[in-house]
Amino acid sequence: MVTDKKQSPQEIFNTIAPNYDYMNNVISLGTHKSWRKKVAMTMPIPKGSYVLDLCCGTADWTIHHARTVGPSGHVVGLDFSENMLKIADKKVTELHLNKEISLVQGDAMATNYPDNTFDFVTIGFGLRNLPDKIAGLREMYRVLKPGGSVIILETSQPDNPIVRPAWHFYFAKIMPLLGKILTKQQAEYQYLDETTEKFMSYQELVDTMTEIGFKDVHFKRYNLGAAAAHFGTK
């Protein structure tokens, strides 16, 4: 494992924050945007909803939610990286969405919100980076209102015997190389490959969500299994 063991996930994301949006587009070939749009079509968030977007990063999904819920709703974008939140705050301000969005630095595994607070909880490409994923899922369940919904968008692991080797090669070799060439941050992108490789399968995530108490758990896969969206209700 080439990642510096002294670097915490928070430090890693603080380091890659300035290039995060650019590298997201490069690494995913822009498909992360279409995945979010497809998720929104599968489970639309109604106007007026109160939404918590965990691991919000630079706030792309947070901003999308704010435009969806409108002035009568509100979105909280929570992330542990102050550098990510600085970029998010700049975006939110430039788009004049400060009334619709609150940005908060915090721990997705232990937020300060009371039980049964939010209509929706979302997390995009962040669950795999939590040190304790079960604690994160339990926290999502806790802060959701009864009848509320969770939406988890995450990289997945293709099980197609033809696609899977190419997927592994890309994440293990090409992605860190791109990080090294384009941002001089090979170790950080090696870490992102490691979290992707070790993350639970789409079916394991279904089983875990069900065990925690989520109902009507289901999923949709994108790009031959390169990503998956999981949905559940409390």
PESULQUI-V524076 format. One record per residue. N is the residue number from 1. RES is the residue in three letters. SS is DSSP state (H for helix, E for strand, - for the rest). PSI is psi in whole degrees, 0 to 359 (* if undefined). OMEGA is omega in whole degrees, 0 to 359 (NA if undefined). Layout:
n = <N/N>
res = <RES/RES>
ss = <SS/SS>
psi = <PSI/PSI>
omega = <OMEGA/OMEGA>
This chain:
n = <1/2/3/4/5/6/7/8/9/10/11/12/13/14/15/16/17/18/19/20/21/22/23/24/25/26/27/28/29/30/31/32/33/34/35/36/37/38/39/40/41/42/43/44/45/46/47/48/49/50/51/52/53/54/55/56/57/58/59/60/61/62/63/64/65/66/67/68/69/70/71/72/73/74/75/76/77/78/79/80/81/82/83/84/85/86/87/88/89/90/91/92/93/94/95/96/97/98/99/100/101/102/103/104/105/106/107/108/109/110/111/112/113/114/115/116/117/118/119/120/121/122/123/124/125/126/127/128/129/130/131/132/133/134/135/136/137/138/139/140/141/142/143/144/145/146/147/148/149/150/151/152/153/154/155/156/157/158/159/160/161/162/163/164/165/166/167/168/169/170/171/172/173/174/175/176/177/178/179/180/181/182/183/184/185/186/187/188/189/190/191/192/193/194/195/196/197/198/199/200/201/202/203/204/205/206/207/208/209/210/211/212/213/214/215/216/217/218/219/220/221/222/223/224/225/226/227/228/229/230/231/232/233/234>
res = <MET/VAL/THR/ASP/LYS/LYS/GLN/SER/PRO/GLN/GLU/ILE/PHE/ASN/THR/ILE/ALA/PRO/ASN/TYR/ASP/TYR/MET/ASN/ASN/VAL/ILE/SER/LEU/GLY/THR/HIS/LYS/SER/TRP/ARG/LYS/LYS/VAL/ALA/MET/THR/MET/PRO/ILE/PRO/LYS/GLY/SER/TYR/VAL/LEU/ASP/LEU/CYS/CYS/GLY/THR/ALA/ASP/TRP/THR/ILE/HIS/HIS/ALA/ARG/THR/VAL/GLY/PRO/SER/GLY/HIS/VAL/VAL/GLY/LEU/ASP/PHE/SER/GLU/ASN/MET/LEU/LYS/ILE/ALA/ASP/LYS/LYS/VAL/THR/GLU/LEU/HIS/LEU/ASN/LYS/GLU/ILE/SER/LEU/VAL/GLN/GLY/ASP/ALA/MET/ALA/THR/ASN/TYR/PRO/ASP/ASN/THR/PHE/ASP/PHE/VAL/THR/ILE/GLY/PHE/GLY/LEU/ARG/ASN/LEU/PRO/ASP/LYS/ILE/ALA/GLY/LEU/ARG/GLU/MET/TYR/ARG/VAL/LEU/LYS/PRO/GLY/GLY/SER/VAL/ILE/ILE/LEU/GLU/THR/SER/GLN/PRO/ASP/ASN/PRO/ILE/VAL/ARG/PRO/ALA/TRP/HIS/PHE/TYR/PHE/ALA/LYS/ILE/MET/PRO/LEU/LEU/GLY/LYS/ILE/LEU/THR/LYS/GLN/GLN/ALA/GLU/TYR/GLN/TYR/LEU/ASP/GLU/THR/THR/GLU/LYS/PHE/MET/SER/TYR/GLN/GLU/LEU/VAL/ASP/THR/MET/THR/GLU/ILE/GLY/PHE/LYS/ASP/VAL/HIS/PHE/LYS/ARG/TYR/ASN/LEU/GLY/ALA/ALA/ALA/ALA/HIS/PHE/GLY/THR/LYS>
ss = <-/-/-/-/-/-/-/-/H/H/H/H/H/H/H/H/H/H/H/H/H/H/H/H/H/H/H/H/-/-/H/H/H/H/H/H/H/H/H/H/H/H/-/-/-/-/-/-/-/E/E/E/E/E/-/-/-/-/-/H/H/H/H/H/H/H/H/H/H/-/-/-/-/E/E/E/E/E/E/-/-/H/H/H/H/H/H/H/H/H/H/H/H/H/-/-/-/-/-/-/E/E/E/E/E/-/-/-/-/-/-/-/-/-/-/-/-/E/E/E/E/E/E/E/-/-/H/H/H/-/-/-/H/H/H/H/H/H/H/H/H/H/H/E/E/E/E/E/E/E/E/E/E/E/E/-/-/-/-/-/-/-/H/H/H/H/H/H/H/H/H/H/H/H/H/H/H/H/H/H/H/H/H/-/-/H/H/H/H/H/H/H/H/H/H/H/H/H/-/-/-/H/H/H/H/H/H/H/H/H/H/H/-/-/E/E/E/E/E/E/E/E/H/H/H/-/E/E/E/E/E/E/E/->
psi = <121/349/139/117/339/345/122/162/322/317/321/315/331/323/316/356/314/332/8/310/316/312/327/316/320/309/319/1/32/0/341/331/317/327/316/320/320/322/317/327/326/316/86/142/120/156/145/0/152/116/139/119/103/151/50/343/233/14/19/312/325/314/318/315/318/320/331/314/337/182/337/351/185/147/130/122/118/133/154/350/114/329/323/317/330/317/319/316/321/317/312/318/316/330/3/45/21/330/330/341/135/129/130/133/125/181/118/341/348/80/171/11/145/164/149/48/318/149/324/143/129/154/123/114/36/336/321/341/355/133/325/96/325/318/321/316/321/325/321/315/319/314/350/143/152/130/352/167/148/143/120/116/125/152/148/184/108/139/2/124/340/318/322/313/320/321/314/318/318/311/323/328/308/315/311/326/318/320/319/314/315/332/358/30/58/316/320/320/338/321/317/325/318/318/326/316/323/353/149/154/166/325/324/323/321/311/318/316/319/318/324/333/355/143/163/43/128/171/162/140/149/152/54/28/5/335/159/144/130/139/146/160/157/*>
omega = <188/182/175/185/182/180/176/175/179/179/179/182/172/181/185/185/183/182/190/182/179/182/176/180/180/186/183/184/178/186/180/178/180/177/180/179/180/177/180/178/181/179/179/176/185/173/179/182/174/191/171/178/183/182/191/178/180/165/179/181/177/180/177/179/182/178/180/184/177/183/180/178/178/180/172/174/184/178/180/184/179/180/174/183/176/178/178/181/178/178/183/180/180/180/178/181/183/179/182/187/168/178/187/172/184/184/181/180/182/180/180/184/179/173/170/185/193/175/179/168/179/173/183/177/181/184/183/182/179/178/178/185/179/177/178/179/179/178/176/180/184/187/176/171/171/184/178/186/174/177/182/176/188/170/183/183/180/177/174/185/178/184/188/179/179/178/179/180/182/184/184/187/187/183/176/179/177/177/180/184/189/185/184/184/183/183/180/180/170/177/180/175/182/180/177/182/185/183/182/178/181/179/176/178/174/182/181/179/179/179/180/177/178/179/179/181/178/184/172/180/183/177/177/177/179/177/178/173/178/183/177/178/178/NA>
